[in-house]
Amino acid sequence: MGVYDEQGATLDEPEPRRPSITASRGGSVCGPQLPLSRRPPKGAVSEKMFVVGGWTPDDPSCSVEQFCPEYNEWRKAADMIIRRGQVAVGTLGGRIYTAGGEDDVRWYSSVERYDPDADSWSADVAPLSSPRSGVCMLAMDGALFAVGGHLSSTATNTVERYDPETNTWNKQAPLLTRRTRAAAAVLGGHLYVMGGSDGHVALSSVERYDPADGTWSMCAHMLSPRENAGCAVHRGHIYVAGGRDELNLELATAERLHPETMRWTPVKCMRSKRDDLSLAVFNGALLAVGGYDGVTSLKTAEIYDHETNTWRHFGSMKSKHPGGRVAVLC
């Protein structure tokens, strides 16, 4: 199988023993492909993976791509309505939601919703209570939570819950610490928020929200301060990777939280430094997608093999998505 670096050069490496998904032969449009034995039968429901947004003043495209496993390639999808960077991305009810963000003129409170069947975006979703960028957004208990963010240089501890039935946002108990560009995940019925920046320096602190009583509590700190990190739940653990540290250095390091011991342990470093990346689980595999390595925005992805505790280069997207986010729909 061909494995490629950012420039498309072949890397001569041994294959992992039991890859959950395999890398393809080809150039810049290669992506994850299910082995024949694991592809769903025709007409069956399967996961869909999108990369949403990615904006800079030099490249304000806010493009969207969808990975098509039947063709083993990334294909263009409809752009967001408003072109903006540092937009929050979440999924709920088979739809993708984007919230907040900024361009080189203003900050936004607006929310958009993407329908993958129609390949179209709508702006009929209620906005956040205030404009802000660097928000975390994720689903829990049939609702979306928008956590933290910043307006100008001021980080916030605001938490809001979106009810799709009433199309309304309602404020929840605020974070214990002001955070923007944090990582977030839901595990065991709790919402975890990790790292980010308080507006001055990257954080290693972690807090957990209990929806039963609506309170936040502090948890064990991560091993490294990091903002703009990728985060995903994989095999019963929270994985956090990449981002940048308190010295604004891009990171390749990764770690995971063991929910039973509530301890963080190191994971093998990624092959590339990746600030502002996405971590996502797609068809059972943990992927690190995109990011900035200190020199350029990356199109490449890496796949994590938990058996060997290693990362491997794993194809690439068609376009660069600086600050874009991966969304997986079931």
C-alpha positions as CSV (number, residue, x, y, z in Angstrom):
1,M,0.0,0.0,0.0
2,G,1.3,3.5,-0.8
3,V,1.8,5.9,2.1
4,Y,2.6,9.5,1.3
5,D,4.1,12.6,3.0
6,E,2.9,16.2,2.6
7,Q,4.6,16.6,-0.7
8,G,3.3,13.2,-2.0
9,A,6.6,11.4,-1.8
10,T,6.4,7.7,-0.9
11,L,7.5,6.7,2.6
12,D,9.1,3.3,2.9
13,E,7.6,1.9,6.1
14,P,6.2,-1.5,7.3
15,E,2.5,-1.8,7.5
16,P,0.8,-2.0,10.9
17,R,-0.4,-5.4,11.9
18,R,-4.1,-4.9,12.0
19,P,-5.0,-1.5,10.4
20,S,-8.6,-0.6,11.1
21,I,-8.7,1.1,7.7
22,T,-6.1,1.1,4.9
23,A,-4.2,3.8,3.1
24,S,-4.8,4.1,-0.7
25,R,-2.5,4.3,-3.7
26,G,-2.5,7.7,-5.3
27,G,-1.8,11.3,-4.9
28,S,-3.3,14.2,-3.0
29,V,-6.9,12.9,-3.0
30,C,-6.3,9.6,-1.3
31,G,-8.1,8.9,1.9
32,P,-9.2,6.2,4.3
33,Q,-10.9,3.2,2.7
34,L,-12.6,0.4,4.5
35,P,-11.3,-3.2,3.8
36,L,-13.7,-5.1,1.6
37,S,-14.8,-7.3,4.5
38,R,-15.9,-4.2,6.5
39,R,-17.6,-2.1,3.8
40,P,-21.4,-1.8,4.5
41,P,-23.7,-3.5,2.0
42,K,-25.2,-1.3,-0.6
43,G,-27.9,0.9,0.8
44,A,-26.8,0.4,4.4
45,V,-26.3,3.4,6.7
46,S,-22.6,4.2,7.1
47,E,-20.5,7.0,8.6
48,K,-19.9,10.1,6.6
49,M,-16.8,12.3,7.2
50,F,-16.5,16.0,6.3
51,V,-13.9,18.6,6.7
52,V,-15.6,21.9,7.4
53,G,-14.2,25.4,6.9
54,G,-10.7,26.7,7.1
55,W,-10.2,30.4,6.6
56,T,-7.4,32.9,6.5
57,P,-7.4,36.5,5.1
58,D,-5.2,35.1,2.2
59,D,-7.5,32.2,1.5
60,P,-11.0,32.9,2.7
61,S,-12.7,30.0,1.0
62,C,-14.3,28.2,4.0
63,S,-14.5,25.2,1.7
64,V,-16.1,21.9,2.7
65,E,-15.0,18.4,1.6
66,Q,-16.7,15.0,2.1
67,F,-14.8,11.7,2.0
68,C,-16.5,9.2,-0.3
69,P,-15.4,5.7,0.7
70,E,-17.0,4.1,-2.3
71,Y,-14.6,6.1,-4.5
72,N,-11.8,6.4,-1.9
73,E,-11.5,10.1,-2.4
74,W,-12.4,13.5,-1.0
75,R,-15.0,15.5,-3.0
76,K,-16.1,19.1,-2.8
77,A,-19.3,19.9,-0.9
78,A,-21.2,23.2,-0.6
79,D,-19.4,26.0,1.1
80,M,-20.7,27.6,4.3
81,I,-22.8,30.7,3.8
82,I,-20.5,33.0,5.8
83,R,-16.8,32.7,5.3
84,R,-15.1,32.8,8.7
85,G,-12.3,31.3,10.7
86,Q,-12.1,29.6,14.1
87,V,-15.7,28.5,13.7
88,A,-17.1,25.9,16.0
89,V,-18.3,22.6,14.4
90,G,-20.6,20.0,15.9
91,T,-23.1,17.4,14.8
92,L,-26.6,16.6,15.9
93,G,-29.4,14.6,14.4
94,G,-27.5,13.8,11.2
95,R,-26.7,17.4,10.5
96,I,-23.6,19.6,10.9
97,Y,-23.7,22.8,12.8
98,T,-21.2,25.7,12.7
99,A,-21.3,28.6,15.2
100,G,-19.4,31.8,15.8
101,G,-16.0,32.5,14.4
102,E,-14.4,35.6,12.9
103,D,-12.9,37.2,9.8
104,D,-10.6,40.1,9.5
105,V,-13.5,42.6,10.2
106,R,-15.8,41.1,12.8
107,W,-16.8,38.3,15.2
108,Y,-19.9,36.3,14.6
109,S,-22.7,34.9,16.7
110,S,-24.6,33.3,13.8
111,V,-25.1,29.5,13.5
112,E,-25.5,27.5,10.3
113,R,-26.8,24.0,9.6
114,Y,-25.7,21.6,6.8
115,D,-28.0,19.0,5.3
116,P,-25.8,16.3,3.7
117,D,-28.7,14.9,1.7
118,A,-29.4,18.2,0.0
119,D,-25.7,19.4,0.1
120,S,-26.9,22.8,1.4
121,W,-26.5,25.1,4.3
122,S,-29.3,27.0,6.0
123,A,-29.1,30.0,8.4
124,D,-32.4,29.5,10.1
125,V,-30.8,28.4,13.4
126,A,-30.9,30.7,16.4
127,P,-27.6,32.6,17.0
128,L,-25.4,32.3,20.1
129,S,-26.1,34.8,22.9
130,S,-23.0,36.9,21.9
131,P,-20.4,37.0,19.1
132,R,-17.3,35.0,19.8
133,S,-14.6,32.8,18.2
134,G,-12.7,29.8,19.3
135,V,-15.8,28.1,20.8
136,C,-16.1,24.3,21.4
137,M,-19.3,22.8,20.2
138,L,-20.4,19.2,20.8
139,A,-23.6,17.1,21.3
140,M,-24.8,15.6,24.6
141,D,-28.2,14.3,25.6
142,G,-29.8,15.3,22.3
143,A,-28.6,18.9,22.5
144,L,-25.6,21.0,21.4
145,F,-23.3,22.7,23.9
146,A,-21.3,25.7,22.9
147,V,-18.4,26.2,25.4
148,G,-16.0,29.1,26.0
149,G,-14.5,31.2,23.2
150,H,-13.3,34.8,22.9
151,L,-14.3,38.2,21.7
152,S,-11.3,40.3,20.7
153,S,-8.6,39.3,23.2
154,T,-11.0,38.5,26.1
155,A,-11.7,34.8,26.8
156,T,-15.1,33.8,28.2
157,N,-16.5,31.1,30.5
158,T,-19.9,31.1,28.8
159,V,-21.7,27.8,28.2
160,E,-24.9,27.6,26.2
161,R,-27.2,24.6,25.4
162,Y,-29.1,24.4,22.1
163,D,-32.5,22.7,22.0
164,P,-33.3,21.7,18.4
165,E,-37.0,21.3,19.2
166,T,-37.4,24.9,20.3
167,N,-34.5,26.4,18.2
168,T,-33.2,28.2,21.3
169,W,-29.9,28.6,23.2
170,N,-30.0,28.7,27.0
171,K,-27.1,29.6,29.2
172,Q,-25.8,26.9,31.6
173,A,-23.5,27.0,34.5
174,P,-20.3,28.8,33.4
175,L,-16.9,27.2,33.2
176,L,-14.7,27.5,36.3
177,T,-11.9,29.0,34.1
178,R,-12.2,31.3,31.1
179,R,-11.2,29.4,28.0
180,T,-10.9,29.8,24.3
181,R,-9.7,27.4,21.7
182,A,-10.1,24.5,24.1
183,A,-10.7,20.8,23.4
184,A,-13.9,19.1,24.5
185,A,-15.4,15.6,24.6
186,V,-18.3,13.7,26.1
187,L,-17.5,10.4,27.9
188,G,-19.6,8.5,30.5
189,G,-22.4,11.1,30.5
190,H,-20.0,13.9,31.4
191,L,-18.7,16.8,29.3
192,Y,-14.9,17.4,29.6
193,V,-13.2,20.6,28.6
194,M,-9.4,20.5,28.3
195,G,-6.8,23.2,27.9
196,G,-7.3,26.1,25.6
197,S,-6.1,29.6,26.5
198,D,-7.3,32.1,29.1
199,G,-6.4,34.9,26.7
200,H,-2.8,35.1,27.8
201,V,-1.3,31.6,28.1
202,A,-2.1,28.0,27.1
203,L,-3.7,25.9,29.9
204,S,-3.3,22.3,31.0
205,S,-6.3,22.4,33.4
206,V,-9.3,20.2,32.8
207,E,-12.9,20.5,34.1
208,R,-15.9,18.3,33.9
209,Y,-19.6,19.1,33.6
210,D,-22.2,16.9,35.3
211,P,-25.6,17.4,33.6
212,A,-27.4,15.8,36.5
213,D,-26.7,18.7,38.9
214,G,-25.5,21.3,36.3
215,T,-22.1,21.8,38.0
216,W,-18.4,21.9,36.9
217,S,-15.6,20.3,38.8
218,M,-11.8,20.3,38.2
219,C,-10.1,17.1,37.1
220,A,-6.4,16.0,36.7
221,H,-4.4,18.4,34.5
222,M,-3.1,17.3,31.2
223,L,0.6,16.5,30.9
224,S,1.2,19.6,28.7
225,P,-0.5,22.9,28.3
226,R,-2.1,23.1,24.9
227,E,-4.6,25.2,22.9
228,N,-6.0,24.4,19.5
229,A,-5.6,20.7,20.2
230,G,-7.5,17.9,18.6
231,C,-9.7,15.8,20.8
232,A,-11.8,12.6,20.3
233,V,-13.1,9.6,22.3
234,H,-11.6,6.4,21.2
235,R,-11.9,2.9,22.8
236,G,-13.2,4.4,26.0
237,H,-10.5,7.0,26.5
238,I,-10.3,10.7,25.7
239,Y,-7.4,11.4,23.3
240,V,-5.9,14.9,23.0
241,A,-3.2,15.6,20.5
242,G,-1.3,18.5,19.0
243,G,-2.1,22.2,19.4
244,R,0.5,24.6,20.7
245,D,2.0,25.1,24.2
246,E,2.6,28.0,26.5
247,L,5.6,29.1,24.4
248,N,3.4,29.1,21.2
249,L,5.3,26.1,19.9
250,E,3.5,23.6,17.7
251,L,3.1,20.2,19.2
252,A,3.2,16.6,17.9
253,T,2.7,15.1,21.4
254,A,-0.5,13.3,22.4
255,E,-2.0,12.0,25.6
256,R,-5.1,10.2,26.8
257,L,-7.3,10.3,29.9
258,H,-8.2,7.0,31.5
259,P,-11.7,7.5,33.0
260,E,-11.3,4.8,35.6
261,T,-8.2,6.3,37.2
262,M,-8.7,9.9,36.0
263,R,-5.1,10.0,35.0
264,W,-3.4,11.3,31.8
265,T,-0.8,9.1,30.2
266,P,1.4,9.9,27.1
267,V,0.7,8.5,23.7
268,K,3.3,8.2,20.9
269,C,3.9,11.5,19.2
270,M,2.3,12.1,15.8
271,R,4.5,12.1,12.8
272,S,4.0,15.8,12.2
273,K,3.5,18.8,14.5
274,R,-0.1,19.9,14.2
275,D,-1.5,23.0,15.6
276,D,-5.3,23.6,15.1
277,L,-5.9,20.1,13.9
278,S,-8.9,17.7,14.2
279,L,-9.0,14.4,15.9
280,A,-11.9,12.2,14.7
281,V,-13.0,8.5,14.9
282,F,-14.1,7.3,11.5
283,N,-15.2,3.6,11.0
284,G,-13.4,2.7,14.2
285,A,-10.1,4.4,13.5
286,L,-8.6,7.4,15.2
287,L,-7.4,10.0,12.7
288,A,-5.5,13.3,13.1
289,V,-6.4,15.6,10.2
290,G,-4.9,18.8,9.0
291,G,-3.3,21.4,11.2
292,Y,-0.3,23.8,11.0
293,D,3.3,22.5,11.5
294,G,4.9,25.8,12.0
295,V,5.7,26.3,8.3
296,T,2.6,25.4,6.3
297,S,-1.0,24.3,6.7
298,L,-1.2,20.5,6.2
299,K,-3.5,18.5,4.0
300,T,-2.3,15.2,5.3
301,A,-3.9,12.9,7.8
302,E,-2.4,10.3,10.2
303,I,-3.9,7.1,11.6
304,Y,-3.3,5.8,15.1
305,D,-2.7,2.1,15.8
306,H,-3.5,1.4,19.4
307,E,-1.9,-2.0,19.4
308,T,1.5,-0.7,18.4
309,N,1.0,2.8,19.9
310,T,2.1,4.4,16.6
311,W,0.9,6.9,14.1
312,R,1.2,6.5,10.3
313,H,0.8,8.9,7.4
314,F,-2.6,8.3,5.9
315,G,-3.4,10.1,2.7
316,S,-4.5,13.7,2.3
317,M,-7.4,16.0,1.5
318,K,-7.7,17.9,-1.8
319,S,-7.4,21.3,-0.2
320,K,-5.8,22.9,2.9
321,H,-8.3,23.8,5.6
322,P,-6.4,26.1,8.0
323,G,-8.4,25.9,11.3
324,G,-11.0,23.6,9.7
325,R,-12.7,20.9,11.6
326,V,-13.7,17.3,10.9
327,A,-17.3,16.2,11.4
328,V,-18.4,12.6,11.3
329,L,-22.1,11.8,10.7
330,C,-23.6,8.4,11.5
